[in-house]
Amino acid sequence: MQSLLSISETAKFLNISTSSLYRLTSRKQIPYIKIGARVVFKVGAIESWLEERSINPGGDGV
């Protein structure tokens, strides 16, 4: 099973504020799990989410 991170741990991991992270979750823009009233994040899902949003320069360098 993958490790789970809390809101504060995930915000620290992403280097964003907890309010920004709450905003992303309320807009369903980031993968998360609700356990009762608690919101947690799978490390692997967050890493995949970041990879999907990576911008890699393409082309021939012109």
PyMOL Python script that loads the backbone (N, CA, C, O; Angstrom):
from pymol import cmd

cmd.read_pdbstr("""\
ATOM      1  N   MET A   1       0.845  -1.196   0.000  1.00  0.00           N
ATOM      2  CA  MET A   1       0.000   0.000   0.000  1.00  0.00           C
ATOM      3  C   MET A   1       0.883   1.249   0.000  1.00  0.00           C
ATOM      4  O   MET A   1       1.913   1.300   0.671  1.00  0.00           O
ATOM      5  N   GLN A   2       0.461   2.236  -0.755  1.00  0.00           N
ATOM      6  CA  GLN A   2       1.223   3.479  -0.845  1.00  0.00           C
ATOM      7  C   GLN A   2       1.061   4.293   0.435  1.00  0.00           C
ATOM      8  O   GLN A   2       0.067   4.176   1.151  1.00  0.00           O
ATOM      9  N   SER A   3       2.058   5.111   0.695  1.00  0.00           N
ATOM     10  CA  SER A   3       1.997   6.008   1.849  1.00  0.00           C
ATOM     11  C   SER A   3       0.944   7.078   1.620  1.00  0.00           C
ATOM     12  O   SER A   3       0.719   7.522   0.494  1.00  0.00           O
ATOM     13  N   LEU A   4       0.306   7.484   2.706  1.00  0.00           N
ATOM     14  CA  LEU A   4      -0.683   8.549   2.650  1.00  0.00           C
ATOM     15  C   LEU A   4      -0.132   9.787   3.332  1.00  0.00           C
ATOM     16  O   LEU A   4       0.538   9.703   4.361  1.00  0.00           O
ATOM     17  N   LEU A   5      -0.422  10.933   2.746  1.00  0.00           N
ATOM     18  CA  LEU A   5       0.020  12.210   3.300  1.00  0.00           C
ATOM     19  C   LEU A   5      -1.194  13.019   3.743  1.00  0.00           C
ATOM     20  O   LEU A   5      -2.262  12.943   3.135  1.00  0.00           O
ATOM     21  N   SER A   6      -1.020  13.782   4.795  1.00  0.00           N
ATOM     22  CA  SER A   6      -2.064  14.691   5.260  1.00  0.00           C
ATOM     23  C   SER A   6      -2.070  15.946   4.384  1.00  0.00           C
ATOM     24  O   SER A   6      -1.235  16.102   3.494  1.00  0.00           O
ATOM     25  N   ILE A   7      -3.018  16.827   4.652  1.00  0.00           N
ATOM     26  CA  ILE A   7      -3.075  18.112   3.938  1.00  0.00           C
ATOM     27  C   ILE A   7      -1.764  18.878   4.142  1.00  0.00           C
ATOM     28  O   ILE A   7      -1.164  19.349   3.176  1.00  0.00           O
ATOM     29  N   SER A   8      -1.326  19.003   5.383  1.00  0.00           N
ATOM     30  CA  SER A   8      -0.118  19.802   5.640  1.00  0.00           C
ATOM     31  C   SER A   8       1.130  19.159   5.041  1.00  0.00           C
ATOM     32  O   SER A   8       2.001  19.858   4.524  1.00  0.00           O
ATOM     33  N   GLU A   9       1.221  17.830   5.109  1.00  0.00           N
ATOM     34  CA  GLU A   9       2.373  17.142   4.520  1.00  0.00           C
ATOM     35  C   GLU A   9       2.386  17.300   2.997  1.00  0.00           C
ATOM     36  O   GLU A   9       3.442  17.507   2.400  1.00  0.00           O
ATOM     37  N   THR A  10       1.216  17.202   2.378  1.00  0.00           N
ATOM     38  CA  THR A  10       1.126  17.340   0.922  1.00  0.00           C
ATOM     39  C   THR A  10       1.441  18.766   0.490  1.00  0.00           C
ATOM     40  O   THR A  10       2.127  18.978  -0.510  1.00  0.00           O
ATOM     41  N   ALA A  11       0.942  19.737   1.238  1.00  0.00           N
ATOM     42  CA  ALA A  11       1.235  21.144   0.929  1.00  0.00           C
ATOM     43  C   ALA A  11       2.740  21.395   1.007  1.00  0.00           C
ATOM     44  O   ALA A  11       3.306  22.090   0.164  1.00  0.00           O
ATOM     45  N   LYS A  12       3.373  20.828   2.017  1.00  0.00           N
ATOM     46  CA  LYS A  12       4.822  20.967   2.161  1.00  0.00           C
ATOM     47  C   LYS A  12       5.539  20.294   0.989  1.00  0.00           C
ATOM     48  O   LYS A  12       6.481  20.852   0.427  1.00  0.00           O
ATOM     49  N   PHE A  13       5.085  19.094   0.625  1.00  0.00           N
ATOM     50  CA  PHE A  13       5.669  18.336  -0.489  1.00  0.00           C
ATOM     51  C   PHE A  13       5.578  19.125  -1.795  1.00  0.00           C
ATOM     52  O   PHE A  13       6.513  19.114  -2.596  1.00  0.00           O
ATOM     53  N   LEU A  14       4.446  19.813  -2.009  1.00  0.00           N
ATOM     54  CA  LEU A  14       4.228  20.580  -3.236  1.00  0.00           C
ATOM     55  C   LEU A  14       4.744  22.015  -3.137  1.00  0.00           C
ATOM     56  O   LEU A  14       4.753  22.748  -4.127  1.00  0.00           O
ATOM     57  N   ASN A  15       5.173  22.410  -1.936  1.00  0.00           N
ATOM     58  CA  ASN A  15       5.645  23.771  -1.696  1.00  0.00           C
ATOM     59  C   ASN A  15       4.564  24.808  -1.991  1.00  0.00           C
ATOM     60  O   ASN A  15       4.819  25.830  -2.629  1.00  0.00           O
ATOM     61  N   ILE A  16       3.338  24.521  -1.509  1.00  0.00           N
ATOM     62  CA  ILE A  16       2.217  25.456  -1.640  1.00  0.00           C
ATOM     63  C   ILE A  16       1.565  25.596  -0.265  1.00  0.00           C
ATOM     64  O   ILE A  16       1.851  24.815   0.643  1.00  0.00           O
ATOM     65  N   SER A  17       0.707  26.571  -0.117  1.00  0.00           N
ATOM     66  CA  SER A  17       0.016  26.763   1.159  1.00  0.00           C
ATOM     67  C   SER A  17      -1.105  25.731   1.306  1.00  0.00           C
ATOM     68  O   SER A  17      -1.580  25.168   0.319  1.00  0.00           O
ATOM     69  N   THR A  18      -1.512  25.498   2.538  1.00  0.00           N
ATOM     70  CA  THR A  18      -2.614  24.556   2.764  1.00  0.00           C
ATOM     71  C   THR A  18      -3.905  25.088   2.147  1.00  0.00           C
ATOM     72  O   THR A  18      -4.722  24.305   1.662  1.00  0.00           O
ATOM     73  N   SER A  19      -4.102  26.411   2.160  1.00  0.00           N
ATOM     74  CA  SER A  19      -5.317  26.970   1.558  1.00  0.00           C
ATOM     75  C   SER A  19      -5.338  26.735   0.041  1.00  0.00           C
ATOM     76  O   SER A  19      -6.398  26.494  -0.536  1.00  0.00           O
ATOM     77  N   SER A  20      -4.169  26.806  -0.600  1.00  0.00           N
ATOM     78  CA  SER A  20      -4.094  26.500  -2.036  1.00  0.00           C
ATOM     79  C   SER A  20      -4.439  25.040  -2.289  1.00  0.00           C
ATOM     80  O   SER A  20      -5.125  24.711  -3.256  1.00  0.00           O
ATOM     81  N   LEU A  21      -3.957  24.168  -1.408  1.00  0.00           N
ATOM     82  CA  LEU A  21      -4.248  22.743  -1.560  1.00  0.00           C
ATOM     83  C   LEU A  21      -5.732  22.459  -1.336  1.00  0.00           C
ATOM     84  O   LEU A  21      -6.329  21.670  -2.068  1.00  0.00           O
ATOM     85  N   TYR A  22      -6.329  23.096  -0.330  1.00  0.00           N
ATOM     86  CA  TYR A  22      -7.775  22.951  -0.118  1.00  0.00           C
ATOM     87  C   TYR A  22      -8.552  23.426  -1.343  1.00  0.00           C
ATOM     88  O   TYR A  22      -9.558  22.825  -1.717  1.00  0.00           O
ATOM     89  N   ARG A  23      -8.081  24.505  -1.964  1.00  0.00           N
ATOM     90  CA  ARG A  23      -8.739  25.020  -3.173  1.00  0.00           C
ATOM     91  C   ARG A  23      -8.669  23.989  -4.300  1.00  0.00           C
ATOM     92  O   ARG A  23      -9.659  23.757  -4.994  1.00  0.00           O
ATOM     93  N   LEU A  24      -7.495  23.368  -4.481  1.00  0.00           N
ATOM     94  CA  LEU A  24      -7.348  22.337  -5.516  1.00  0.00           C
ATOM     95  C   LEU A  24      -8.279  21.153  -5.255  1.00  0.00           C
ATOM     96  O   LEU A  24      -8.873  20.608  -6.185  1.00  0.00           O
ATOM     97  N   THR A  25      -8.402  20.758  -3.989  1.00  0.00           N
ATOM     98  CA  THR A  25      -9.284  19.617  -3.674  1.00  0.00           C
ATOM     99  C   THR A  25     -10.747  19.995  -3.874  1.00  0.00           C
ATOM    100  O   THR A  25     -11.517  19.191  -4.399  1.00  0.00           O
ATOM    101  N   SER A  26     -11.143  21.183  -3.473  1.00  0.00           N
ATOM    102  CA  SER A  26     -12.552  21.580  -3.618  1.00  0.00           C
ATOM    103  C   SER A  26     -12.953  21.687  -5.086  1.00  0.00           C
ATOM    104  O   SER A  26     -14.119  21.497  -5.433  1.00  0.00           O
ATOM    105  N   ARG A  27     -11.982  21.992  -5.945  1.00  0.00           N
ATOM    106  CA  ARG A  27     -12.247  22.067  -7.391  1.00  0.00           C
ATOM    107  C   ARG A  27     -11.992  20.725  -8.088  1.00  0.00           C
ATOM    108  O   ARG A  27     -12.133  20.607  -9.305  1.00  0.00           O
ATOM    109  N   LYS A  28     -11.611  19.711  -7.284  1.00  0.00           N
ATOM    110  CA  LYS A  28     -11.311  18.364  -7.797  1.00  0.00           C
ATOM    111  C   LYS A  28     -10.234  18.396  -8.881  1.00  0.00           C
ATOM    112  O   LYS A  28     -10.330  17.709  -9.898  1.00  0.00           O
ATOM    113  N   GLN A  29      -9.203  19.215  -8.636  1.00  0.00           N
ATOM    114  CA  GLN A  29      -8.103  19.369  -9.579  1.00  0.00           C
ATOM    115  C   GLN A  29      -6.879  18.556  -9.188  1.00  0.00           C
ATOM    116  O   GLN A  29      -5.876  18.555  -9.902  1.00  0.00           O
ATOM    117  N   ILE A  30      -6.958  17.863  -8.054  1.00  0.00           N
ATOM    118  CA  ILE A  30      -5.842  17.062  -7.565  1.00  0.00           C
ATOM    119  C   ILE A  30      -6.426  15.772  -6.987  1.00  0.00           C
ATOM    120  O   ILE A  30      -7.486  15.807  -6.361  1.00  0.00           O
ATOM    121  N   PRO A  31      -5.758  14.641  -7.183  1.00  0.00           N
ATOM    122  CA  PRO A  31      -6.302  13.387  -6.655  1.00  0.00           C
ATOM    123  C   PRO A  31      -6.190  13.324  -5.125  1.00  0.00           C
ATOM    124  O   PRO A  31      -5.131  13.586  -4.555  1.00  0.00           O
ATOM    125  N   TYR A  32      -7.300  12.972  -4.480  1.00  0.00           N
ATOM    126  CA  TYR A  32      -7.302  12.852  -3.026  1.00  0.00           C
ATOM    127  C   TYR A  32      -8.299  11.791  -2.594  1.00  0.00           C
ATOM    128  O   TYR A  32      -9.118  11.328  -3.388  1.00  0.00           O
ATOM    129  N   ILE A  33      -8.221  11.412  -1.325  1.00  0.00           N
ATOM    130  CA  ILE A  33      -9.114  10.416  -0.744  1.00  0.00           C
ATOM    131  C   ILE A  33      -9.756  11.046   0.487  1.00  0.00           C
ATOM    132  O   ILE A  33      -9.076  11.685   1.291  1.00  0.00           O
ATOM    133  N   LYS A  34     -11.061  10.865   0.632  1.00  0.00           N
ATOM    134  CA  LYS A  34     -11.746  11.313   1.843  1.00  0.00           C
ATOM    135  C   LYS A  34     -11.988  10.107   2.723  1.00  0.00           C
ATOM    136  O   LYS A  34     -12.571   9.116   2.286  1.00  0.00           O
ATOM    137  N   ILE A  35     -11.547  10.190   3.948  1.00  0.00           N
ATOM    138  CA  ILE A  35     -11.810   9.157   4.944  1.00  0.00           C
ATOM    139  C   ILE A  35     -12.586   9.862   6.054  1.00  0.00           C
ATOM    140  O   ILE A  35     -12.004  10.516   6.920  1.00  0.00           O
ATOM    141  N   GLY A  36     -13.897   9.718   6.011  1.00  0.00           N
ATOM    142  CA  GLY A  36     -14.744  10.501   6.917  1.00  0.00           C
ATOM    143  C   GLY A  36     -14.606  11.965   6.540  1.00  0.00           C
ATOM    144  O   GLY A  36     -14.833  12.349   5.393  1.00  0.00           O
ATOM    145  N   ALA A  37     -14.231  12.776   7.520  1.00  0.00           N
ATOM    146  CA  ALA A  37     -14.024  14.202   7.256  1.00  0.00           C
ATOM    147  C   ALA A  37     -12.572  14.500   6.879  1.00  0.00           C
ATOM    148  O   ALA A  37     -12.237  15.629   6.521  1.00  0.00           O
ATOM    149  N   ARG A  38     -11.713  13.479   6.963  1.00  0.00           N
ATOM    150  CA  ARG A  38     -10.277  13.671   6.719  1.00  0.00           C
ATOM    151  C   ARG A  38      -9.948  13.532   5.234  1.00  0.00           C
ATOM    152  O   ARG A  38     -10.476  12.655   4.550  1.00  0.00           O
ATOM    153  N   VAL A  39      -9.075  14.401   4.748  1.00  0.00           N
ATOM    154  CA  VAL A  39      -8.600  14.351   3.366  1.00  0.00           C
ATOM    155  C   VAL A  39      -7.140  13.906   3.397  1.00  0.00           C
ATOM    156  O   VAL A  39      -6.321  14.482   4.113  1.00  0.00           O
ATOM    157  N   VAL A  40      -6.822  12.870   2.608  1.00  0.00           N
ATOM    158  CA  VAL A  40      -5.449  12.376   2.520  1.00  0.00           C
ATOM    159  C   VAL A  40      -5.078  12.197   1.050  1.00  0.00           C
ATOM    160  O   VAL A  40      -5.942  12.194   0.173  1.00  0.00           O
ATOM    161  N   PHE A  41      -3.794  12.050   0.801  1.00  0.00           N
ATOM    162  CA  PHE A  41      -3.265  11.963  -0.551  1.00  0.00           C
ATOM    163  C   PHE A  41      -2.298  10.802  -0.653  1.00  0.00           C
ATOM    164  O   PHE A  41      -1.464  10.613   0.233  1.00  0.00           O
ATOM    165  N   LYS A  42      -2.396  10.011  -1.731  1.00  0.00           N
ATOM    166  CA  LYS A  42      -1.428   8.952  -1.998  1.00  0.00           C
ATOM    167  C   LYS A  42      -0.202   9.584  -2.639  1.00  0.00           C
ATOM    168  O   LYS A  42      -0.316  10.357  -3.590  1.00  0.00           O
ATOM    169  N   VAL A  43       0.962   9.251  -2.116  1.00  0.00           N
ATOM    170  CA  VAL A  43       2.210   9.811  -2.637  1.00  0.00           C
ATOM    171  C   VAL A  43       2.332   9.528  -4.135  1.00  0.00           C
ATOM    172  O   VAL A  43       2.644  10.432  -4.910  1.00  0.00           O
ATOM    173  N   GLY A  44       2.091   8.290  -4.546  1.00  0.00           N
ATOM    174  CA  GLY A  44       2.210   7.916  -5.955  1.00  0.00           C
ATOM    175  C   GLY A  44       1.266   8.687  -6.850  1.00  0.00           C
ATOM    176  O   GLY A  44       1.631   9.073  -7.960  1.00  0.00           O
ATOM    177  N   ALA A  45       0.047   8.913  -6.373  1.00  0.00           N
ATOM    178  CA  ALA A  45      -0.935   9.665  -7.163  1.00  0.00           C
ATOM    179  C   ALA A  45      -0.505  11.116  -7.321  1.00  0.00           C
ATOM    180  O   ALA A  45      -0.689  11.707  -8.385  1.00  0.00           O
ATOM    181  N   ILE A  46       0.062  11.686  -6.278  1.00  0.00           N
ATOM    182  CA  ILE A  46       0.536  13.080  -6.354  1.00  0.00           C
ATOM    183  C   ILE A  46       1.731  13.176  -7.299  1.00  0.00           C
ATOM    184  O   ILE A  46       1.830  14.121  -8.082  1.00  0.00           O
ATOM    185  N   GLU A  47       2.636  12.203  -7.229  1.00  0.00           N
ATOM    186  CA  GLU A  47       3.785  12.210  -8.140  1.00  0.00           C
ATOM    187  C   GLU A  47       3.329  12.061  -9.594  1.00  0.00           C
ATOM    188  O   GLU A  47       3.870  12.726 -10.477  1.00  0.00           O
ATOM    189  N   SER A  48       2.354  11.209  -9.850  1.00  0.00           N
ATOM    190  CA  SER A  48       1.810  11.047 -11.212  1.00  0.00           C
ATOM    191  C   SER A  48       1.130  12.328 -11.674  1.00  0.00           C
ATOM    192  O   SER A  48       1.287  12.747 -12.821  1.00  0.00           O
ATOM    193  N   TRP A  49       0.377  12.941 -10.778  1.00  0.00           N
ATOM    194  CA  TRP A  49      -0.309  14.192 -11.080  1.00  0.00           C
ATOM    195  C   TRP A  49       0.700  15.267 -11.475  1.00  0.00           C
ATOM    196  O   TRP A  49       0.470  16.026 -12.416  1.00  0.00           O
ATOM    197  N   LEU A  50       1.814  15.328 -10.756  1.00  0.00           N
ATOM    198  CA  LEU A  50       2.869  16.293 -11.095  1.00  0.00           C
ATOM    199  C   LEU A  50       3.478  15.990 -12.460  1.00  0.00           C
ATOM    200  O   LEU A  50       3.705  16.901 -13.256  1.00  0.00           O
ATOM    201  N   GLU A  51       3.743  14.713 -12.733  1.00  0.00           N
ATOM    202  CA  GLU A  51       4.314  14.309 -14.025  1.00  0.00           C
ATOM    203  C   GLU A  51       3.396  14.705 -15.175  1.00  0.00           C
ATOM    204  O   GLU A  51       3.863  15.180 -16.211  1.00  0.00           O
ATOM    205  N   GLU A  52       2.090  14.510 -14.995  1.00  0.00           N
ATOM    206  CA  GLU A  52       1.123  14.858 -16.038  1.00  0.00           C
ATOM    207  C   GLU A  52       1.140  16.346 -16.337  1.00  0.00           C
ATOM    208  O   GLU A  52       0.821  16.762 -17.451  1.00  0.00           O
ATOM    209  N   ARG A  53       1.509  17.147 -15.352  1.00  0.00           N
ATOM    210  CA  ARG A  53       1.513  18.597 -15.513  1.00  0.00           C
ATOM    211  C   ARG A  53       2.876  19.156 -15.868  1.00  0.00           C
ATOM    212  O   ARG A  53       3.023  20.367 -16.030  1.00  0.00           O
ATOM    213  N   SER A  54       3.869  18.302 -15.991  1.00  0.00           N
ATOM    214  CA  SER A  54       5.205  18.760 -16.362  1.00  0.00           C
ATOM    215  C   SER A  54       5.196  19.279 -17.793  1.00  0.00           C
ATOM    216  O   SER A  54       4.578  18.694 -18.682  1.00  0.00           O
ATOM    217  N   ILE A  55       5.880  20.365 -17.987  1.00  0.00           N
ATOM    218  CA  ILE A  55       6.013  20.933 -19.325  1.00  0.00           C
ATOM    219  C   ILE A  55       7.424  20.669 -19.780  1.00  0.00           C
ATOM    220  O   ILE A  55       8.386  21.196 -19.221  1.00  0.00           O
ATOM    221  N   ASN A  56       7.538  19.845 -20.806  1.00  0.00           N
ATOM    222  CA  ASN A  56       8.843  19.493 -21.349  1.00  0.00           C
ATOM    223  C   ASN A  56       9.019  20.179 -22.689  1.00  0.00           C
ATOM    224  O   ASN A  56       8.247  19.941 -23.618  1.00  0.00           O
ATOM    225  N   PRO A  57      10.018  21.019 -22.793  1.00  0.00           N
ATOM    226  CA  PRO A  57      10.226  21.698 -24.062  1.00  0.00           C
ATOM    227  C   PRO A  57      10.496  20.687 -25.176  1.00  0.00           C
ATOM    228  O   PRO A  57      11.292  19.761 -25.017  1.00  0.00           O
ATOM    229  N   GLY A  58       9.837  20.881 -26.268  1.00  0.00           N
ATOM    230  CA  GLY A  58      10.031  19.972 -27.404  1.00  0.00           C
ATOM    231  C   GLY A  58      10.621  20.726 -28.584  1.00  0.00           C
ATOM    232  O   GLY A  58      11.092  21.856 -28.453  1.00  0.00           O
ATOM    233  N   GLY A  59      10.586  20.094 -29.700  1.00  0.00           N
ATOM    234  CA  GLY A  59      11.078  20.746 -30.909  1.00  0.00           C
ATOM    235  C   GLY A  59      12.578  20.591 -31.080  1.00  0.00           C
ATOM    236  O   GLY A  59      13.224  19.776 -30.420  1.00  0.00           O
ATOM    237  N   ASP A  60      13.104  21.386 -31.975  1.00  0.00           N
ATOM    238  CA  ASP A  60      14.522  21.259 -32.327  1.00  0.00           C
ATOM    239  C   ASP A  60      15.396  22.330 -31.654  1.00  0.00           C
ATOM    240  O   ASP A  60      16.552  22.527 -32.027  1.00  0.00           O
ATOM    241  N   GLY A  61      14.825  23.008 -30.666  1.00  0.00           N
ATOM    242  CA  GLY A  61      15.622  23.992 -29.928  1.00  0.00           C
ATOM    243  C   GLY A  61      15.694  25.346 -30.598  1.00  0.00           C
ATOM    244  O   GLY A  61      16.491  26.193 -30.194  1.00  0.00           O
ATOM    245  N   VAL A  62      14.876  25.567 -31.616  1.00  0.00           N
ATOM    246  CA  VAL A  62      14.884  26.839 -32.326  1.00  0.00           C
ATOM    247  C   VAL A  62      14.018  27.829 -31.621  1.00  0.00           C
ATOM    248  O   VAL A  62      13.894  28.970 -32.068  1.00  0.00           O
TER     249      VAL A  62
END
""", "prot")
cmd.dss("prot")
cmd.show_as("cartoon", "prot")
cmd.util.cbc("prot")
cmd.orient("prot")
